[in-house]
Amino acid sequence: MSAPLRLMAVHAHPDDESSKGAATMARYVAEGVEVLVITCTGGERGSILNPKMDRPEILENMGEVRRLEMAAAREILCVEQSFLGFVDSGLPEDENEPLPEGCFALQPLDVASRPLVAAIREFRPHVILTYDDNGGYPHPDHIMTNRVSVEAFEAAGDPDRYPGTGEPWQPLKLYYHMGFTRERFEALHAIMNERGMGSPYADWISRWEDRPQKWEITTRVPCADYFETRDRALMAHATQVDPDGFWFVCPIDIQQEAWPTEDYHLARSLVDTSLPEDDLFTGIHAGVSPACS
């Protein structure tokens, strides 16, 4: 029997896997694809963004709390998940503020990439998901996640690089998340106004010129049936997500109608494909067996 298709999603912190590509992962799991989330840091320096969780005992144990949240989200998404073990760099309030000594973003590239190369060689993914070269937004850990993902994608198949990390394995496609685009939020804004609901996106859209889109969308994965799973996984990260906040203002049925896909940019491909795509595994052929029930 042929081996199943395998997808690896590389993220900076716990909660990133649920806010970026979660419905895509849930869809592929349901179709029998093996999915592994790699979390580069423990999220120890994350802020408490949910007022209901802003309590001293939470702040004092942020690392452990976020690991427990990650475990809950992992169960909801039905994916495998592994921490690389690096320390969260935090998000500086000022661009001149130095990053904490020893944090993920300050690691030499080969040091930060080595455990990811090992994970790729062990899991043997066909496709890898990560952030663009600006990190999706310029958090130092997100930018570093892009750097190590690109480095590991290029190095994992080379037997001369990163010796001692397992047998070489070459992933076939590398994608960047493209979930936060003006096109998507304009579509949600328009349909909410048409339905007389009012839209929370007007101010954001008005300032979009400050956030030019560098990468085109090449791949739109239909996954609307899994938006509810995505939201449950996101709410499992209770320190990071306010269930009464901005991310849940637009009802799921409106999202399913206005924008039923999660979107990506194909950054590397070692197989023939035709753009645009509607499947991350276009051009890759393998048997699929049930992965999770």
C-alpha positions, 0 to 999 in steps of 0.5 A: 500500500502506498504511503499517505500524503504528508503535510507539515505546518511550521509556526512560531507560537502556540495559536498561530496554527489555529489562526493560519491554515487551520481549516486547511489542515482539518480538511486534509486530516479528514481526507486521510493526509498526515499533518504535523504542526511544528511550533518553534517556540513555547510562546512564553512571552505572549501577551494576555489578549483575552481580558477574562484570562488576565489573572496573575496565576496565568501570567506567572505560568504563561509557558505551561498555560500555552502548552496546555492550550496547544494540546487542546487545539491539537486535539480539536484539529486532530493533528500531530504537533511538536515543539522545537524548544526555542524561547519566544522572542516577544514583540518589542514595543519599539523597533530599537528595543533589543530582543532578549538574550538567547531568544529564537530570533537571535539564534544563528540560522544553522542552530535554529534550522537544525531541529527543523531539518531533523523533524523534516527528515523524520516526518518526511512531508511532501508539502510544507506551510510557513510564513512569507519573508515578512513573517505575515506581519513583522514579529521577529519570531515569524520572520525567523520562522520563514528563514528556518523553513526556507533553509530547512526546505532547501537543506533537508534533501542534501546528505552533506548538510546537517549531518546527524539529523537523519536520512535526507528527505526532500519536500516537494512544495513550500507555501506561504500563508496568504490569509490576511489579504485586502481582497478577502477582507473587502469581500467580507466587508461588502457582504456584511454591509449588504446584509445590514449587519455593519462591518468591523473592517472599514477602518482596517481596509482604509489603512491597507495602503500601508500594507502592500501585498508582495506575494500573489495568491497562487492556491485557494484551498476550499475548506469552508466546511472546516471553519467551525473546527478552525474557530474551536481550535482558535478559542482553545488558545484562551490567553490569546483570543477573546471569544467576544473579540474582533476575530469572531464578529463575522458569522461563519455562514457569511464567511463560508459564502463570501470567502470559502477558501484559505489561500497560499502562495507557492514559493517553491515547487519541485513538481510540475503544477499549473497555476492557479491551484485548488489543492496543495498536493497538485502534482504530487501523487501518493496513496492516502490511508485514514489518519484520524477519526 
